[in-house]
Amino acid sequence: MPPEDPWERLRVATRARIGLGRAGDAMKTADVLDFQFAHAKARDAVHTKLDVGALQAALPDAIIVRSAAASREIYLRRPDLGRRLHPDCTPLLAPGDYDAVFVIGDGLSATAVMQNALPLLEAIMARLRGLRIAPPIIATQARVALGDDIGEALGAKLCAMLIGERPGLTVSDSLGIYLTYNPKRGAKDSARNCISNIHAHGGLSHAGAADMLAWLMHEALRRQLTGVRLKEASALPPPTQTG
């Protein structure tokens, strides 16, 4: 009988690569291949193009915009351009009396957006009856702050950016939500609330994320702020986890 692996009970509590074995001077082949596969998935998540057509088919009233980054290569080298709306897109955003706008941005993982954005948006909308919601925005080559330009152009009180998070070597399809009250160019990150790690492999579920965001949005409108001064209510039930 092989000796008991002392790391086994710890592996059930984390997706991190801990207690890896060795074969001579090197890691075991299975662990090396697993690492290379995870690295390839992370690279694919960053470089895969967002399927705008599929999103637009599901959201026929959506408005398509892009940042000032002309290509994926420029986007990755110039984060500042990903935070600015391309001038050609400004006329597409007609101001209105909106409580909120939802922006679906590719960010650093189009994979995360394609897997999570639509069911998450559906769950959120079911919890926001009575609010005036702008047409959804689909944004390419997008950074979080691109939502500030979009929200300001629309005159929306809130901007909720659903965006692909930077992939790692354990999760490459994690989605984040960034909520900003009174979005305007130059808004500080401390003025946003973030809900992260939304994915189907042990992350936050769509229902759990929607519960959190709905509470934050209603409180943000009532208190007219987001960010470090708006804390999630401890009375909320624990978020439902998936996986």
CORVENPE-V554047 format. One record per residue. N is the residue number from 1. OMEGA is omega in whole degrees, 0 to 359 (none if undefined). Layout:
((N & OMEGA) (N & OMEGA))
This chain:
((1 & 180) (2 & 180) (3 & 180) (4 & 179) (5 & 183) (6 & 181) (7 & 189) (8 & 183) (9 & 178) (10 & 182) (11 & 179) (12 & 183) (13 & 182) (14 & 174) (15 & 178) (16 & 180) (17 & 182) (18 & 176) (19 & 180) (20 & 180) (21 & 180) (22 & 173) (23 & 186) (24 & 181) (25 & 188) (26 & 173) (27 & 177) (28 & 183) (29 & 181) (30 & 180) (31 & 178) (32 & 180) (33 & 178) (34 & 178) (35 & 180) (36 & 178) (37 & 179) (38 & 178) (39 & 179) (40 & 179) (41 & 178) (42 & 178) (43 & 179) (44 & 181) (45 & 181) (46 & 189) (47 & 180) (48 & 181) (49 & 177) (50 & 179) (51 & 183) (52 & 181) (53 & 180) (54 & 178) (55 & 181) (56 & 177) (57 & 179) (58 & 181) (59 & 188) (60 & 179) (61 & 183) (62 & 176) (63 & 183) (64 & 178) (65 & 177) (66 & 178) (67 & 179) (68 & 176) (69 & 188) (70 & 182) (71 & 179) (72 & 180) (73 & 178) (74 & 179) (75 & 182) (76 & 181) (77 & 185) (78 & 179) (79 & 181) (80 & 180) (81 & 177) (82 & 179) (83 & 184) (84 & 177) (85 & 177) (86 & 183) (87 & 181) (88 & 185) (89 & 182) (90 & 179) (91 & 180) (92 & 188) (93 & 181) (94 & 180) (95 & 178) (96 & 180) (97 & 187) (98 & 171) (99 & 185) (100 & 171) (101 & 176) (102 & 178) (103 & 175) (104 & 183) (105 & 182) (106 & 180) (107 & 183) (108 & 175) (109 & 174) (110 & 178) (111 & 180) (112 & 181) (113 & 183) (114 & 182) (115 & 191) (116 & 191) (117 & 185) (118 & 178) (119 & 178) (120 & 179) (121 & 178) (122 & 179) (123 & 181) (124 & 184) (125 & 178) (126 & 182) (127 & 186) (128 & 180) (129 & 180) (130 & 178) (131 & 178) (132 & 186) (133 & 178) (134 & 173) (135 & 180) (136 & 180) (137 & 173) (138 & 187) (139 & 178) (140 & 185) (141 & 190) (142 & 165) (143 & 185) (144 & 186) (145 & 175) (146 & 178) (147 & 179) (148 & 177) (149 & 182) (150 & 180) (151 & 179) (152 & 180) (153 & 181) (154 & 184) (155 & 182) (156 & 178) (157 & 181) (158 & 169) (159 & 175) (160 & 180) (161 & 174) (162 & 192) (163 & 178) (164 & 182) (165 & 178) (166 & 183) (167 & 175) (168 & 183) (169 & 172) (170 & 180) (171 & 179) (172 & 185) (173 & 181) (174 & 180) (175 & 175) (176 & 175) (177 & 177) (178 & 184) (179 & 183) (180 & 174) (181 & 181) (182 & 184) (183 & 178) (184 & 178) (185 & 181) (186 & 178) (187 & 181) (188 & 178) (189 & 179) (190 & 179) (191 & 181) (192 & 167) (193 & 183) (194 & 170) (195 & 187) (196 & 175) (197 & 179) (198 & 179) (199 & 190) (200 & 183) (201 & 182) (202 & 178) (203 & 178) (204 & 182) (205 & 177) (206 & 180) (207 & 179) (208 & 179) (209 & 180) (210 & 177) (211 & 181) (212 & 184) (213 & 180) (214 & 179) (215 & 181) (216 & 181) (217 & 180) (218 & 179) (219 & 179) (220 & 179) (221 & 180) (222 & 184) (223 & 178) (224 & 177) (225 & 167) (226 & 176) (227 & 188) (228 & 180) (229 & 178) (230 & 182) (231 & 178) (232 & 182) (233 & 179) (234 & 180) (235 & 178) (236 & 175) (237 & 178) (238 & 181) (239 & 176) (240 & 179) (241 & 179) (242 & 174) (243 & none))
